[in-house]
Amino acid sequence: MSSAEHELSVTCHIAAPREICWKVWVDLKEEWFCPKPWRAEVIEQDLRPGGRSAVQMFGPNGEETGPMEGVFLEVVPNELAVTTDAYASGWIPQTAFITGLWRFEDEGEGTRFTATARHWDAEAKARHEEMGFHPGWDQMMEQFKALCETSAASA
């Protein structure tokens, strides 16, 4: 099985340097992480392997998710963040859904940003597609791109 077999991914070119994109990813997550009119609230973001990653989403009609609870597996500032919900903080196993890979690569005068959800099996991938991976992550990507480019223009 290739790693791509159970992946869903979105990517775009952003007219901003990686350092700005990384700063937006870290500092402005509540502004881009979920499709509007939903909003995200970062509960904790401990950017180190084993550090807690917890975000809750709130819908316009009082809906709530989660929180989406997990840990960081790898963090390379300005390049890569890898999260998983297979563990809660303290390496406590929990029912896994995805491993998220967030990549930042130089491309021309800007950055190639790629967000990937790796699923454990075909059923989990299909469930994520049915939940609205597209257009949800597409809209998230557009919100992220706009914030990065606005931040770059004002830097």
C-alpha positions in Angstrom: 0.0 0.0 0.0 1.4 3.4 -0.9 0.9 6.3 1.6 -1.1 8.1 -1.1 -3.7 5.4 -1.3 -5.7 6.7 1.6 -4.8 10.4 1.3 -6.8 13.5 0.6 -4.9 16.6 -0.1 -5.2 20.3 -1.1 -2.4 22.5 -2.4 -1.9 26.1 -3.6 0.7 28.6 -4.5 0.8 31.5 -2.1 2.4 34.9 -3.0 4.2 35.1 0.3 7.5 33.8 1.8 7.5 30.5 3.8 8.3 32.4 7.0 5.1 34.5 6.7 3.0 31.4 5.8 4.4 29.6 8.8 3.6 32.5 11.1 0.0 32.7 9.8 -0.3 28.9 10.2 0.9 29.1 13.8 -0.5 32.5 15.0 -3.8 32.9 13.0 -5.2 29.4 13.0 -8.5 30.6 14.4 -9.0 32.8 11.4 -8.4 30.2 8.7 -8.7 26.7 10.1 -12.4 26.0 9.3 -14.7 27.2 6.6 -16.7 30.3 7.4 -19.3 30.9 8.8 -17.8 28.2 11.2 -15.1 29.4 13.6 -12.2 27.6 15.2 -10.8 28.0 18.7 -7.3 26.8 19.5 -7.3 25.2 22.9 -3.6 24.3 22.8 -0.8 24.2 20.2 2.4 22.9 21.7 4.7 22.9 18.7 7.0 20.0 19.6 7.0 16.3 19.0 4.5 14.9 21.6 3.0 18.4 22.2 -0.8 18.7 22.4 -2.7 19.9 19.4 -6.3 20.7 20.3 -8.8 22.7 18.3 -12.6 23.1 18.6 -14.9 24.3 15.9 -18.2 26.1 16.4 -21.0 26.4 13.8 -23.2 29.4 13.1 -26.3 27.7 14.6 -24.6 26.6 17.9 -23.0 23.4 16.5 -19.8 22.2 18.2 -17.2 19.7 17.2 -14.7 17.8 19.3 -12.5 19.2 20.4 -10.2 17.7 17.8 -7.6 16.3 20.1 -4.1 15.0 19.1 -0.4 15.5 19.2 2.4 16.8 17.0 4.6 14.1 15.6 7.1 16.4 13.9 7.7 20.1 13.7 10.2 21.8 11.4 9.5 25.5 11.5 8.8 27.1 8.1 8.8 23.6 6.5 6.5 20.9 8.0 4.1 20.1 10.8 2.7 16.6 11.3 -0.2 16.0 13.7 -2.2 12.9 14.5 -5.4 12.2 16.5 -4.2 8.6 17.1 -2.9 9.9 20.5 -4.0 12.4 23.1 -1.4 14.4 25.0 0.8 12.1 27.1 0.8 9.4 24.3 -2.6 8.2 25.4 -4.0 6.0 22.5 -7.4 7.0 21.2 -9.5 6.1 18.1 -7.6 7.4 15.1 -9.0 9.2 12.1 -6.2 11.1 10.4 -2.6 12.1 10.4 -2.3 15.7 9.1 0.7 16.9 7.1 1.2 20.6 6.6 4.0 21.4 4.1 5.6 24.7 3.2 8.0 24.7 0.2 9.7 27.5 -1.7 8.2 27.9 -5.2 9.1 30.8 -7.4 8.6 34.1 -5.5 6.3 32.4 -3.0 5.4 29.2 -1.2 3.7 26.0 -2.2 1.5 25.0 0.7 0.1 21.5 0.9 -2.3 20.1 3.5 -2.7 16.4 3.5 -5.0 14.1 5.5 -3.7 10.5 5.7 -6.3 7.9 6.8 -5.8 4.5 8.2 -8.0 2.8 5.6 -10.3 3.3 2.7 -13.4 3.5 4.9 -12.0 6.4 6.9 -11.0 8.2 3.7 -14.5 7.7 2.2 -16.1 8.9 5.5 -13.9 12.1 5.3 -14.9 12.7 1.7 -18.6 12.3 2.7 -18.1 14.7 5.6 -17.1 17.3 3.0 -13.3 17.2 2.8 -13.9 19.0 -0.5 -15.2 21.8 -0.4 -14.3 22.3 3.3 -10.5 22.0 3.0 -10.6 23.9 -0.3 -12.3 26.8 1.5 -9.8 26.5 4.4 -7.0 26.7 1.9 -8.4 29.8 0.3 -8.8 31.5 3.7 -5.2 30.6 4.6 -3.8 31.8 1.2 -5.7 35.2 1.6 -4.3 35.7 5.2 -0.8 34.9 4.1 -0.9 37.2 1.1 -2.4 40.1 3.2 0.2 39.5 5.9 3.0 39.6 3.2 1.6 42.8 1.7 1.6 44.6 5.1 5.0 43.3 6.2 
